[in-house]
Every structure is written in C-alpha cells, then in structure tokens.
C-alpha cells in the first residue's frame, strides 16, 4: 500500500487505456478525409456512404477519447502535485496551445462536419473534415512537446525550486520531439488503417456491400502499408537518438549489462538475471546492434552496470537501472508487431490490386485479428518509452519518487484507482458495444427506420435506409 506505487499503477492503467483511442482518432480522421475527398472528386455516392459509415465509428471513438483524456489530466493534480508544480511553467504554453488551438479546432470543425452535410457546399464541408484531421495531428504534436521535455529536458532554468521556461523555441526544436512525433504519427495512421481494413475484410467475408468495403479496404491497406514502413524508419531514428540522450534505456532494451563488443551484436532473446545483473544465456545476431545504432558495422555501446556507476557519480547514490525484463520484452513485442503489420499490409495491398479479396478467406480472417497489432505496438512502445526513463519523471532533473503528491494517502489513491478503472471498464464496454452494433449492421438490407437524431442529416427527423 505504497502511495507512490499505487499512483504509478493508476497513471499506467489510465494512460494505456486513453492511448487506445488517441491514435485511432488520428488515423480514422485522416482516412475519412481521404474518402470524402474521393467523393468530392469522383462524385460517387459509394464514397459518401463510406465516409458516413466510418465517420460514425470516429465520432464514438472521439467522444470516449475526450472523456478518458479529462480523467487523465485530473491525475496530475491529485497524485502528482509536486511534479505539476515543478514543470507547470514549462508545460503551460504547450498544453494551453493544445487545448485552445488544436482541441477547439477539432471540436469546432467536427460540429460543422457532422451537421453540415446538406447545409455547406461540398468543398467547404470537405475542408471541415480535413481541419479535423489537422487538429488531431496538432494535438498530438503539442502533447508530445511536453512528453519530449520529460525525456530530454531543454529550454528551461530552475528558479526557486521550479522549472521555468527560458526558451520556448528551444523546447519546440527539441531533437527528442522530432524523432518521437513522426513515430507516434505514423503509428496512429496505421492504427486507424488496420481498424478499417480489418472491419472491411470482415464485411467482405460476410458478403455485405462487397463493392463499398473493397474500396474501403484498398484505401486503408495502402495507408497501412506506407505507415508501417515509416514506423520502422522513424522507430530506427528514435532508437539512434537514445544512444546520445538516454543510453540507459537503450541498454535496458537490449539487456546489455556490460560494455558491448565492437561490433555489437543484437540480442534476439535472453535469460535475464536481474538479481545478478547479467544474462544467463542469449541468442545474438552479430553486427546488427552496431548497424541499428550507428548505421555501420562497427561501434560499441555502454552497458547497464557501467552507466549505473556513471549516474551515481553524476546524480548521487541510487538505483538508476529500470526494470530490464519488462523493457527488453516490450521492445521485442513492439518490433515484432511492427514487422507483422508491414508484412500483412503489403500482402493486403497486393491482394487488393488483384481485386480478388473474396478468394482469400483465410487472409480476410487474419485481417480481423490484425486489427490488434497496432494497439499492441502502441502499448508496449509507450511502456518502453516511459518505464525505460525510470527512476526519472523528468530525465536527470526530477525523480518519480519526488514527484508524487505529499498529502495523498494510499487509501485515497487506491479508491481513485479502483473508481477510475471501473469507469474505464464501463466506458470501454459501451464503446465496444456501439462499435460492434454499427459494424454488424447490414447496409444492403434496406429497412425504414424512424430517426430523430441522425447526425448526418439535414432534417432532425427523417426516414433513412440503413
């Protein structure tokens, strides 16, 4: 019943849950904007129906994401008041811009898009959905500018025990931000793309509106393939940045306890012995770690034990080695999921070009399961990012144990932990129910249904065919 441990557990659980929805919103918004663009350019009603079908899923997801994001912010004041007080002057501008510019932009143009189908011209209405997509991307940028400061603090000075912004542009130009943002963005595009491709594959296998969903599949699988390729590229760039900024995190991801050989081998799997601070056994691939770290077949890396001694000398006594097994296996889960995404997407693009998806029933079933791949990759990726930084909440500046609220008791944190997770479970169940209900609806079976709240209709009450 340690308040710090409970606060960390709560932050981890709520962050992981919230991040199920954020990349999905970013990815869906982009692909929906592409579909509506094709409707305007080609004047084909199928693209309009596609846009509305996927638009409904986007709206459900966006609404749930907003609620989970609000609870996320509550935690800073409840459990991490010392941290909030310390970094508030640095984070303030970024979070204010995210809320007052990016989020307001999303919310405003979502309203215009939802209610403007028969009220705005096609081009103005199309512009609104693109602005929604741009708004989601800008939100991610400003949030990541704050997170990048936690990973690699720049542009600040400590005054009276608090970090104060010294240079706003230095924070925006943070190298950590510019390797992290592209990786997160391409992962988000892939998340939305795999959701659309997987649902479209299920619809095709059920022979429901096959022509429309084959078009949806083709658009989304192209986005999935391109995004998956860039996920590997941007992930590689981010790993190389760690060599300079957070070598401890990279060493933990490799379970590299001692100074590596030159050239350094990549450890595929290992029997990690954290107590003895060594690996009992390992399966290595020669040269690969040097290639990944330096783009050449030479170069060595510092080990965990060596870095521990350096950090003790620099920052004082303490244990600066994060939980190696979790980071090691999470990193491999991330790499495997990203590789599988690229392989599945390339094959799907090939099958879509041949226009014979119906002849690949096993692949269509596989695509439904493949929806989970980007979610797995996103989750374990953030585990590596955040857990690999421990014991720091702001790397090299503030430890996590010093960031927790001093007056919050273990029972209070436990109560909010249970309450929040219960609310999230209910919210998640409602969202899954709404998603499944909408997806299973067969649009080929025309049935007159009285609607009083059709968000995509000009009239408040009408009869629509679903």
C-alpha positions in Angstrom: 0.0 0.0 0.0 2.7 2.4 -1.0 1.1 5.7 -2.4 3.9 6.1 -5.0 3.4 2.6 -6.3 -0.4 3.0 -6.5 0.0 6.4 -8.1 2.3 4.9 -10.8 -0.1 2.0 -11.3 -3.0 4.3 -11.8 -1.1 6.5 -14.2 0.0 3.5 -16.2 -3.5 2.0 -16.4 -5.3 5.2 -17.3 -2.6 6.2 -19.8 -2.7 2.9 -21.6 -6.5 2.9 -21.8 -6.6 6.5 -23.0 -4.0 5.7 -25.7 -6.2 3.1 -27.2 -8.4 6.0 -28.5 -5.9 8.7 -29.4 -4.1 7.1 -32.3 -7.4 5.6 -33.6 -8.9 9.1 -33.8 -5.9 10.5 -35.6 -5.8 7.6 -38.1 -9.6 7.5 -38.7 -9.8 11.2 -39.2 -7.1 11.1 -42.0 -8.6 8.2 -43.9 -12.1 9.6 -43.6 -10.8 12.8 -45.1 -9.3 10.9 -47.9 -12.5 9.0 -48.6 -14.6 12.3 -48.6 -12.0 13.8 -50.9 -12.6 11.0 -53.4 -16.4 11.5 -53.0 -16.0 15.2 -54.0 -13.6 14.5 -56.8 -15.4 11.5 -58.3 -18.9 12.4 -57.3 -19.6 8.7 -56.4 -22.2 8.1 -53.7 -20.4 5.0 -52.5 -17.6 7.2 -51.2 -20.1 9.3 -49.4 -21.6 6.2 -47.7 -18.1 5.0 -46.9 -17.3 8.4 -45.2 -20.5 8.3 -43.2 -20.1 4.7 -42.1 -16.5 5.2 -40.8 -17.4 8.6 -39.6 -19.8 7.1 -37.1 -17.0 5.0 -35.6 -14.8 8.0 -35.5 -17.4 10.1 -33.6 -17.9 7.3 -31.0 -14.1 6.9 -30.5 -13.6 10.6 -30.3 -16.2 11.0 -27.6 -14.7 8.3 -25.5 -11.2 9.6 -26.0 -12.2 13.0 -24.7 -13.7 11.6 -21.5 -10.6 9.4 -20.9 -8.4 12.4 -21.6 -10.1 14.5 -18.9 -9.6 11.9 -16.3 -6.0 11.7 -17.4 -5.5 15.4 -16.5 -7.2 15.0 -13.1 -4.3 12.8 -12.0 -1.7 15.5 -12.2 -3.5 17.5 -9.5 -4.5 14.5 -7.4 -1.5 12.2 -7.4 1.4 14.3 -8.9 1.0 17.8 -7.5 4.8 18.2 -6.7 5.5 17.3 -10.3 2.8 19.6 -11.6 4.2 22.5 -9.6 7.7 21.8 -10.8 7.0 21.6 -14.5 3.8 23.8 -14.8 5.6 26.9 -16.1 7.3 24.8 -18.8 4.3 22.7 -19.8 1.8 25.6 -19.6 2.2 27.1 -23.1 2.3 23.7 -24.8 -0.8 22.4 -23.1 -2.6 25.7 -23.5 -2.0 25.8 -27.2 -3.1 22.1 -27.5 -6.4 22.9 -25.7 -7.2 26.4 -27.1 -6.0 25.8 -30.6 -5.8 22.2 -31.6 -8.6 20.7 -29.5 -11.0 23.6 -30.1 -10.2 23.4 -33.8 -11.1 19.7 -33.8 -14.3 20.2 -31.8 -15.5 23.2 -33.9 -15.0 21.5 -37.2 -16.4 18.2 -36.1 -19.6 20.1 -35.4 -19.5 21.7 -38.9 -18.8 18.3 -40.5 -21.5 16.4 -38.6 -24.3 18.9 -39.2 -23.1 20.4 -42.5 -23.7 17.6 -45.0 -26.7 19.3 -46.6 -26.0 22.8 -45.4 -22.5 23.5 -46.6 -21.1 23.3 -50.1 -19.2 20.1 -50.9 -15.8 21.8 -50.8 -16.4 23.8 -47.6 -17.7 20.6 -46.0 -14.6 18.7 -47.2 -12.4 21.4 -45.8 -14.0 20.9 -42.4 -13.1 17.3 -42.2 -9.5 18.0 -43.2 -9.3 20.6 -40.5 -10.5 18.0 -38.0 -7.7 15.7 -39.2 -5.1 18.5 -38.9 -6.4 19.3 -35.5 -5.9 15.8 -34.2 -2.3 15.9 -35.5 -1.6 19.2 -33.9 -3.0 17.9 -30.6 -0.5 15.1 -30.7 2.3 17.5 -31.5 1.8 19.7 -28.5 1.2 16.9 -26.1 4.4 15.2 -27.3 6.3 18.5 -26.9 5.6 18.2 -23.2 6.5 14.5 -23.1 9.7 15.1 -25.0 10.7 17.6 -22.3 10.3 14.7 -19.8 12.6 12.5 -21.9 15.2 15.2 -22.7 14.7 18.5 -20.9 15.8 21.6 -22.8 15.0 25.3 -22.8 14.4 25.7 -19.1 16.1 27.0 -15.9 15.4 26.2 -12.3 14.2 29.2 -10.2 13.2 28.9 -6.6 12.9 25.1 -6.9 10.7 25.2 -10.0 11.5 24.7 -13.7 10.7 27.9 -15.7 10.7 28.2 -19.4 13.8 30.0 -20.7 13.4 29.5 -24.4 10.1 28.4 -26.0 11.6 27.7 -29.4 14.3 25.5 -27.9 11.5 23.3 -26.5 9.8 23.1 -29.8 13.1 22.4 -31.5 13.9 19.6 -29.0 15.5 16.8 -31.1 13.6 14.2 -29.0 10.3 15.7 -30.2 11.3 15.5 -33.8 12.1 11.8 -33.6 9.2 11.0 -31.4 6.4 12.9 -33.2 6.9 11.2 -36.6 7.0 7.7 -35.0 3.8 8.4 -33.0 2.0 9.9 -36.0 2.7 7.1 -38.4 1.7 4.6 -35.7 -1.6 6.5 -35.3 -2.2 6.4 -39.1 -1.6 2.6 -39.1 -4.0 2.1 -36.1 -6.9 3.7 -38.0 -5.9 2.0 -41.2 -5.8 -1.5 -39.7 -9.1 -1.0 -38.0 -10.8 0.0 -41.3 -9.0 -2.8 -43.2 -10.0 -5.4 -40.6 -13.6 -4.4 -40.4 -13.8 -4.2 -44.2 -12.3 -7.7 -44.5 -15.0 -9.0 -42.2 -17.7 -7.3 -44.2 -16.3 -8.7 -47.4 -16.2 -12.2 -45.9 -19.9 -11.8 -44.9 -20.7 -10.6 -48.4 -22.2 -7.4 -47.1 -21.9 -4.4 -49.6 -18.8 -6.0 -51.0 -18.1 -3.3 -53.6 -18.1 -0.5 -51.0 -16.0 -2.3 -48.5 -13.5 -3.5 -51.1 -12.9 0.2 -51.8 -12.6 0.9 -48.1 -10.1 -1.9 -47.8 -8.0 -0.7 -50.6 -7.7 2.8 -49.3 -6.9 1.7 -45.8 -4.5 -1.0 -46.7 -2.4 1.4 -48.8 -2.3 3.8 -45.8 -1.4 0.8 -43.5 1.5 -0.3 -45.8 3.0 3.1 -46.1 2.6 3.9 -42.4 4.0 0.6 -41.4 7.1 1.2 -43.5 7.6 4.6 -41.9 7.0 3.2 -38.4 10.1 1.1 -38.9 12.1 4.0 -40.3 11.1 6.5 -37.6 11.5 3.9 -34.9 15.0 3.3 -36.1 15.7 7.1 -35.9 14.3 7.2 -32.4 16.5 4.3 -31.2 19.6 6.1 -32.6 18.6 9.2 -30.7 18.6 7.2 -27.5 22.3 6.4 -27.9 23.1 10.0 -27.1 20.2 11.1 -24.9 19.1 8.0 -22.9 21.7 5.3 -23.2 20.4 3.6 -20.1 17.0 3.0 -21.8 18.7 1.5 -24.9 20.9 -0.7 -22.8 17.8 -2.0 -20.9 16.0 -2.7 -24.2 19.0 -4.9 -25.2 19.6 -6.3 -21.7 23.1 -5.1 -22.2 24.7 -5.4 -18.7 28.4 -4.9 -19.7 30.1 -2.8 -22.3 29.4 -4.4 -25.7 31.8 -5.8 -28.2 32.8 -3.8 -31.2 30.9 -4.5 -33.4 27.9 -5.0 -31.1 25.5 -8.0 -31.6 21.8 -7.7 -31.4 20.2 -9.9 -28.7 17.1 -11.7 -30.0 16.1 -13.4 -26.8 17.9 -13.8 -23.4 17.6 -15.3 -20.0 17.7 -12.1 -17.9 19.0 -12.4 -14.4 18.2 -9.0 -12.8 19.5 -10.1 -9.3 22.9 -11.0 -10.6 22.8 -8.2 -13.2 23.7 -10.5 -16.1 22.1 -12.7 -18.7 22.3 -16.5 -18.1 22.1 -17.1 -21.8 21.3 -15.2 -25.0 20.7 -15.7 -28.7 22.7 -12.9 -30.6 23.0 -11.8 -34.2 26.5 -10.3 -34.8 26.9 -6.7 -36.1 23.2 -5.8 -36.0 23.1 -3.6 -32.9 26.0 -1.5 -34.2 24.2 -1.2 -37.5 21.0 -0.1 -35.8 22.8 2.3 -33.5 25.3 3.9 -35.9 24.3 2.8 -39.4 27.6 1.0 -39.8 29.0 -2.4 -38.9 31.2 -1.1 -36.1 30.8 0.7 -32.8 30.1 -0.4 -29.2 27.6 0.6 -26.6 27.8 1.2 -22.9 26.3 -1.4 -20.5 23.8 -1.0 -17.7 26.4 -1.6 -14.9 28.8 0.9 -16.4 26.0 3.5 -16.8 24.9 2.9 -13.3 28.3 3.9 -12.0 28.4 7.0 -14.1 24.9 8.1 -12.9 25.8 7.5 -9.3 28.8 9.8 -9.8 26.7 12.4 -11.6 23.4 12.3 -9.7 24.3 10.8 -6.4 23.5 7.5 -4.7 20.6 5.5 -6.1 19.5 2.7 -8.4 19.3 4.1 -11.9 18.7 0.8 -13.8 15.0 0.4 -14.8 13.1 -2.9 -14.8 15.1 -4.6 -17.6 12.9 -7.7 -18.3 9.8 -5.6 -18.9 11.6 -3.2 -21.2 13.5 -5.9 -23.0 10.4 -8.0 -23.9 8.2 -4.9 -24.6 10.8 -3.7 -27.1 10.7 -7.1 -28.9 6.9 -7.2 -28.9 6.9 -3.7 -30.4 9.4 -4.7 -33.2 7.5 -8.0 -33.9 4.1 -6.2 -34.1 5.6 -3.5 -36.4 7.2 -6.1 -38.7 4.0 -8.2 -38.9 2.0 -5.1 -39.7 4.3 -4.3 -42.7 4.1 -7.9 -44.0 0.3 -8.1 -43.7 -0.2 -4.7 -45.2 2.0 -5.4 -48.2 0.2 -8.7 -48.9 -3.2 -7.0 -48.5 -2.2 -4.2 -50.9 -1.2 -6.9 -53.4 -4.4 -8.8 -53.0 -6.5 -5.6 -53.3 -4.7 -4.7 -56.5 -5.6 -8.1 -57.9 -9.2 -7.4 -56.9 -9.8 -10.9 -55.7 -10.1 -10.5 -51.9 -13.0 -12.9 -51.9 -10.7 -15.7 -52.9 -8.6 -15.2 -49.8 -10.9 -16.2 -46.9 -8.1 -17.1 -44.6 -6.4 -13.7 -45.2 -9.7 -11.9 -44.6 -10.0 -13.7 -41.2 -6.3 -12.8 -40.5 -7.0 -9.1 -41.2 -9.7 -9.1 -38.5 -7.1 -10.3 -35.9 -4.5 -7.9 -37.3 -6.6 -5.0 -36.0 -4.9 -5.8 -32.7 -1.3 -5.4 -34.0 -1.0 -1.6 -33.9 -2.7 -1.5 -30.5 -0.1 -3.9 -29.1 2.7 -2.0 -30.7 1.4 1.3 -29.3 1.0 0.0 -25.8 4.4 -1.8 -25.5 6.1 1.2 -27.2 4.9 3.5 -24.6 5.9 1.1 -21.9 9.4 1.2 -23.2 9.3 5.0 -23.5 8.0 5.7 -20.0 9.4 2.7 -18.0 12.7 3.0 -19.6 13.1 6.5 -18.3 12.7 5.4 -14.6 13.6 6.4 -12.0 13.2 9.8 -13.5 9.9 11.6 -14.2 12.0 14.4 -15.9 15.2 12.7 -17.0 18.2 13.9 -15.0 16.2 16.6 -13.2 13.4 15.1 -11.1 12.9 11.6 -9.8 9.5 9.9 -9.9 9.6 9.3 -6.1 9.9 13.1 -5.6 7.0 13.9 -7.9 4.1 12.3 -6.0 1.6 14.4 -4.0 2.9 14.5 -0.4 -0.5 14.7 1.3 -2.3 11.9 -0.6 -2.7 8.7 1.3 -2.5 5.2 0.0 -6.2 4.6 0.6 -7.2 7.7 -1.3 -5.1 6.7 -4.3 -6.5 3.1 -4.1 -10.0 4.5 -4.1 -9.4 6.6 -7.2 -7.6 3.8 -8.9 -10.5 1.3 -8.4 -13.1 4.0 -9.3 -11.3 5.2 -12.5 -10.6 1.6 -13.7 -14.3 0.7 -13.1 -15.4 3.8 -15.0 -13.0 2.9 -17.8 -14.2 -0.7 -17.9 -17.8 0.5 -18.3 -16.8 3.1 -20.9 -14.9 0.6 -22.8 -17.7 -1.9 -22.8 -20.2 0.7 -24.0 -17.8 1.7 -26.8 -17.2 -1.9 -27.9 -21.0 -2.5 -27.9 -21.6 0.6 -30.1 -18.8 -0.4 -32.4 -20.0 -3.9 -32.8 -23.6 -2.9 -33.3 -22.7 -0.4 -36.0 -20.3 -2.8 -37.8 -22.7 -5.7 -37.8 -25.5 -3.6 -39.3 -26.1 -4.8 -42.9 -26.5 -1.8 -45.1 -27.6 -4.0 -48.0 -30.8 -4.9 -46.3 -32.9 -1.8 -46.7 -35.2 -1.1 -43.8 -37.1 2.0 -43.0 -36.2 3.3 -39.6 -37.5 6.4 -38.0 -34.6 8.6 -36.8 -34.8 11.6 -34.6 -31.1 12.2 -34.1 -29.3 11.4 -37.4 -26.1 13.4 -37.2 -25.5 13.2 -40.9 -29.0 14.5 -42.0 -30.3 18.0 -42.7 -33.6 17.2 -41.1 -34.0 16.5 -37.4 -36.5 13.7 -38.1 -36.5 11.6 -41.2 -36.8 8.1 -42.6 -33.4 6.7 -43.7 -32.4 3.4 -45.2 -29.7 1.6 -43.3 
